[in-house]
Amino acid sequence: MKLKIATNSSYDRSMSQTVNVLGVSHAYELTPPRQAPCVLVFVHGWLLSREYWRPLICQLSEDYQCLSYDLRGFGESGAGIDPNNSSRSLLSSEPLSADAQGEDASASYTPAAYARDLIALLENLDIENAWVIGHSLGGSIALWASGLAPHLIRGVICVNSGGGIYVKEEFEKFRLAGQQLVRFRSPWISRFPFFARVLSRMNVAHPIAIKWGRQRLHDLIVAHAEAALGTLLDSTTEDEVHTLPQVVARLKQPVYFISGIEDDIMEPKYVNHLASFHSSFQCSGKNVTQIHECGHMAMIEQTEQVETHIRHYLEQHGFKNATLDD
């Protein structure tokens, strides 16, 4: 496939394109090439979309080519399944079996399955030198992808992403709440500003702009039901939670973690726990950065700080921006 590159200098919706990834249409945006040899690839979290990376990419795209995309079943990407033949009940708490995943890859919602989507996307776009930046669930996807394709992915930065500790009661509560959220959502709620205001205050240290509350509401409504539920259930099984630290421990690439001090979804202790399995942790958390006055949406709440830390990580590995090189 020939690589399509947007020519406009500003980062906006006119750059949106689609590409077939393993039989499913994926929406993506790719900024123009820069002098830096690596491409920054942004992976969003559960019930979100690529939109939340926009402020950060506006800053970083001056010096780095940036790719953002919507995960399968979220945002503007296709779901890849027949909506009239859904195999998973909204009340089911069971993940798909290995046999079922093998029969239909598009019906698999594990982080590893989404990692394969990411790798195929990189291959389709001829990207061979990527640093993947993942938020929350997107961090797990980035870690899995870097383990499966070290020849394509040179480093990983996890934002509000951690784990590796399975507390049954807490996970059961989280899964039940997520199931109810997916089951009872309805387009009519977008008519009431109240819900956008609630989402602009949810899981953040301080209220964010109301436009982000509206965006979160939109992404909640448009997410495909089976993908929304599947990612929730398949990424939070005991086996999946306990496997992620093993994935991190095997990685040879640099891996960094950015956490919000006031994150009530992925608390800093869980971020530190997962980070400790990587060789760069060095008993003192050298690969972890904590941001004050920050909850679970660091790229929106503290865009400038996240940008600064990403640039610092890249510079440590020889990817300096043009300004610093001058």
N, C-alpha and C positions, 0 to 999 in steps of 0.2 A: 504494500500500500504506500502510495506517495504521501509524504508528510505535508500536511497543510498548515501553514503558519499565517497568523493574522498579521496584517501590515500596519494597522492603526497604532499610533503611539500610546494612546490611552487604553486602560483596561476597563472594558465595559461589555455589555451584553451582545454587542455586535460581533464579538469574537466567539460566540457560542457555536459549536459544531457538534455533529454526531458521528459515531463510528461503531461498526459492528464488532462486538467483543464476545466471542464464543456463542454467537447466534443471537445476542441481545443488543439492542440499540443503547448506546451510552452517550449521554451529553457531556461535553468537555469544553474547556477553554485553554488555549495555549498561547502564551504571550510571545513576542518576537525573540529571536536568539540574542544573547549578549556575549561579551568576551569570556565570562566565566564558563569553563568547560562542562559544568554540571547543570542538570535541570532539576529544579525543585518541584516535587510532586506532592500535592495536598490531598489528603483523604479525610473526609468528614465523618462524624459520629452518627449514632443511632437517632433516627427521626429528624435528621438535619439534611443539609445539602451543601453544595460547593459555595453557596452564597456567603457563608460566614468567613471564608478565607479572603473575601474581596478586599477589605481594608489592608490586610497584611500583604497581599500580592501587589496592591497598588504601590507599596513602598519597595518591596523586594524586586519587582520586575524591572526596576531601573537598572539593576546590575545582574540579575539572574533570569534566565528563561524559566517560566513557571507554568505548570500544568495543574489544573483542578478539574475534577469530574464528579458526577453524581453516581453513587453506588447503585448497583442493580436493585431496582424496585423502589428507589428513592429519587426525590427531585424530579428532573426531567428525563431520567433514564428509564428504559423499559424494565418490566418485571421478568420477562422470559418464561412465563407460565400461563396456562389457560385459566383465566379468572372464573370460568364456568365449571372447572374441573379441579378445584382446590382440594388437595389431599390432607390438609391440616385444619383441624377445628380450632376456632378461636378460643375454645375452652381447654384445649389440650396443653399439657405441660411437658410432653415427651418430645425430645429432639428426633430428627430424622435418623433412621438407621443407616449404617454404612452401605448396606445393599441398596437402599433407596437413593442415596447420594450417588452411587455408582451408576444407577439406571438413568438418572437425569441430573446432570450437573447443575442445571438452572434451578433445581428444586432444593439445592443445598445452601444453607445460610451460615455455615461455620466461618470463622475468620480465615481458615485455610482456603475455603472455596472462594471467598472474596479476594484473597491474595492471588489466586490463580487468575481471576478476572483482571486484577491490576497488572500482573505480569504480561498477560495477553495484550492489554492496552499499551503498555510500554513497547512491546514488540511491534504492534501495529503502527505505532507512531515513530518507530526507529529511534527510540531513546535508549541509549546504552550506558549512560553515566548519570544515574539519578540519586538524589537524596530525597527520601520520602518523609514527609511530615504528617503525622496522623493525630487526629483528635479523638480522645476517648476510645470507642470501638475502633475507630480508624487507626489508632496506635497499634492495637493488636493485629490488625490487618497488615500494617506496615512491617511489623516484626516478623510475621509469618512469611510475607513476600520476600523479605531480605534473606531469610533462611533458604527459601526455595530458589531464589535467583540472585546469588551473590555476584554473578557476572554482570548484572544490570544495575543493582542497587549498591551504592558505595557507602551509604550511611543512613541512619534513622533518627528522627527527632520526634518523641512522643509528647503530646500536649494534653494535660489532664488525663493521662492514661497510665494505668498500673495494674495491680492485681496479683494473683498467685495464692491468695488466701481464701479458702472456701469456708464460709460460716453458713451452715445449712439454713437456719432460721431467717437470717438476713436476706439470703438469696431467694428464699421462697416468698418473702414479702415483696421483694423487688420485682420478681417475675409476675406475681399476682397483680401488682399495681400496674405493671406494663401491659399485661393482658387486658385489664379493664380499660386502660387508656386507649388502646387500639380498638377494642370492641365497641366502646360507646362514643367514639368521636363521630362527628357528623359535620357536613359542610355548613349547616345553618349556624354553627357557633361563630363563623367568621363575620356574621352580621353584627355581632355585639363587641364593641371596643373593650369591654371588661376583660375578655379572655386574652386579648393581646397584652393588656396591662399586666395581667397575672403572669404571663410568660416572660415579660420583660423584667420581672422581679424574681423569677424562679431559678434557683441553683446558681445565682450570682451574688457577689459580695455587696454590690450596690446596683440599683436599677440601671438597666441599659436603655438605649434609645428605643422609643416605642416602635420604630420601624423594624427592629430586631424581634420584638414581641410579635408583630404581624407576620414576620418571616417564619418564626418558629411555629406559629399557628398554621400558616400555609403549608409548611413542610409536614406537619403532623397530619393534616387532612389529605394531602395528595399521596402520601406514602402508600405503597401497595400493601394491603392487609397481611398477606401471607409473608411477604418479605419483612415487614415490620415485626410481626410476631416471630418469624423464623430466626431472625438475627438475635432477638431478645433471648429466645429459649436455647438456641444452639450455641451461643457464646457464653452462657452462664451455667452450663452443666459442671458437675464436680470434676469430671475428667478434663474438660476444656480449661477450666481454671487452673488445675494442677499441671497441665501440659505447658502452659505459656512460659513459666520460668525456665523450663527445659529448652524451649525455643530460644529464649534470650541467652542462656548459658552457652549455646552452640555458636552464636553469632561471632564472626571475626571482624565484621565492620564496626566502626564507631557507632555507639548508641547513646543518645542523650534524652533526658526527661525534664519537662517543665511542668511544675505543679502549682496550683493555687492554694495559698495558705488556708483560705476559707471555702475550699471545694467540699461540698457536702455529699457529692456522689463518689468521687475518687479522692478520698482523703490522702494527705501527704504520706501517711504511714504506709499506705498500699502502694503508692508510687515508689517510695524508697525500697520497699520489699522487692518489687519486681526489678528495679534498677540494680539491686545488690547482686543479682545473678550474672551480671555482665562483668567482664574482667576489668573494665575501666572504673568500676565503683571504688575499688581500692580501700575498702573498710571505712571510708569517710564520706561517701556520696559525692565523689568528684564528677560524676556524670549526671547529677541532679541539681536543678535550679528551682528555688521556691520563690514565688512572687507574692508579695503582700497585697492586701486589698483586692484579692482576686478569688473568684469562685471557679465554676466549672466551664466557663466560656472565656478562657484566657485570651484567645485571639481577638475577641471583641472587647472584653473588659480592659485589657492592658496591651493593646496592639503594639505600642512603641517598645515596651519592655520585651515582648516576645520577639519582635523584629531584631532588637539589639542582641538578644541571646542567640538567635539563629545565625546572625552574621558572625558572632564570636565563634560559634562552633565551626562554621564553615572556614573561617580564617585560620583556625587551628590546624586545619587539614589542607591548607594551601589554596583555598578558594577565596581570594580577596576580591572585593569589588573594585570597580574601575577608579573610584575616587581615591581609595587608599593606595592604588597602584601609581597614581599620577604623582 
